[in-house]
Amino acid sequence: MNSFRFIHAADLHVDSPFRGLTQLPEALKDMVLQSTFAAWERLVELAIQADIDFVVISGDLYDGKDRSLKAQWRLQRGMERLSAHGIPVYLIHGNHDPLHEDVRWNWPEGVVVFEADKPRTVIACRRDGEPAAVISGMSYRDSAVYDNLASMYPDVPEQAAEAEQSVGREGGFSRSSHRSPDGRLYRIGLLHATVDGRAGHDPYAPCSKRELIEKGYDYWALGHIHLREVLNEYPFIVYPGNTQGRHVKETGPKGAYVVDVDAHGHASLQFRALDSVRWRNEQLEVTDLPDLQSIMELLDVKMNEWRQEAEERLTLVRLTLTGRTALYSELQRTLLVQQWIESWNQQELERLERFGETDIVWPVGIRSECSPDMDVDAWRASDSFPGDLVRLADESLRDAAKRDDLLEEALGAFRQQPRLQQWLAAQPDDIRNDWLREAMLLSLEWLQSEVKDA
């Protein structure tokens, strides 16, 4: 077996719209909108600079079925660069960019697109023309595929590749040593699928880890799940995650794997970040901080940490304040939070506009999930008005009808506002429970402060 090196990437989602960023300054908004293209260009540059033999992409190159001309053109330019350097690309289409006749694109030499009717198998070669691996893959024809595609992949892909070559269906560049040699090659399965189910993801092309292991492949190059994860080693079953995070639920570094395979078929993986915009969902513990200034000073420290970790990338942060604090009622004020965001924004805009810095740390939201500095359980057990208040809230949280009666009474002043009334009626149970719990804590804190001041 010949040693070789390849890149495994997936879920590029080029030209994602990034909705909901209306509050960003135009300069930052443009950086975000260009980030999926930038990740693709960094992937191309990585392949060229790291002496890669070939690239595999496990679906969802585009963000939607209707590919924008801009997205196709930018991908085409990258493919042309790879082709000019003799680096083939093997790709499948996934649920976001299913393959059908209306969206076919003429890629340059060296780009192999696996069809959607059945798995196709090809021999991938090193740059010197020597056989490196046998790759099986299959694209989606529709946005929703619930068949087990993995079960259709050949058990002996070398034979399948020989059969396809015998009828003239070769992949990659035409090379003299392109025929499969006698014996076994390193086996790669290119698959856009859901392995053993994933919460929050549609179960497209479902299969099990055990099934993939038993298939006899050496490396399953997966796509569809945006969280980077190595599900198994020997054989490797790998989700590389997407190449660029697109919202605050896709946090942390995003990129692709560089995979080195030695002459014995042993693989080692190295993650390489490709993102230019990084999302963070952070918590700031404010317990024991005596005042708002202390919280702001702690936030400054954290911002500098996040800035350094981003390595000159734009960082978008959703911040949640947590902990038990005497500042509870102040932190619940919408005006205070808005002032914080404005101050934070002004500081970062100065870095951007005056000094041309790109390592901006920008808030996309601040919220408080703090609790007041009090013993709610002690009040609950007490024979007092605050105790009655806590017990009423507990009972109402268990009884949706009683909870809604309380909310209706408290919000009665809004009955003459049809749109607001409609919005209130549409709020789910968890939001209504939060309102009730919040009202109880604010009332309890006020009552406790009155007792202290008496």
Secondary structure, DSSP 8 states (H G I E B T S, - for coil): ---EEEEEE----BT---TT-TTS-HHHHHHHHTHHHHHHHHHHHHHHHTT-SEEEEES--BSSSS--HHHHHHHHHHHHHHHHTT--EEEE--SSS---GGG-----TTEEE--SSS-EEEEEE-TTS-EEEEEEE---SSS---S-SGGGS-SSHHHHHHHHHHTT---SS--TT-S--SS--EEEEEEE-EES--TTS---SEE-HHHHHHTT-SEEEEES--S-EEEETTTEEEE---SS--STTS-S--EEEEEEE-TTS-EEEEEEE--SEEEEEEEEE-TT--SHHHHHHHHHHHHHHHHHHHTS-EEEEEEEEESEETTHHHHT-HHHHHHHHHHHHHHHHHHHHHH-----EEEEEEEE--EESS-HHHHHHSSSHHHHHHHHHHHHHH-HHHHHHHHHHHTGGGTT-HHHHHHHHT--HHHHHHHHHHHHHHHHHHHHHHHHH-
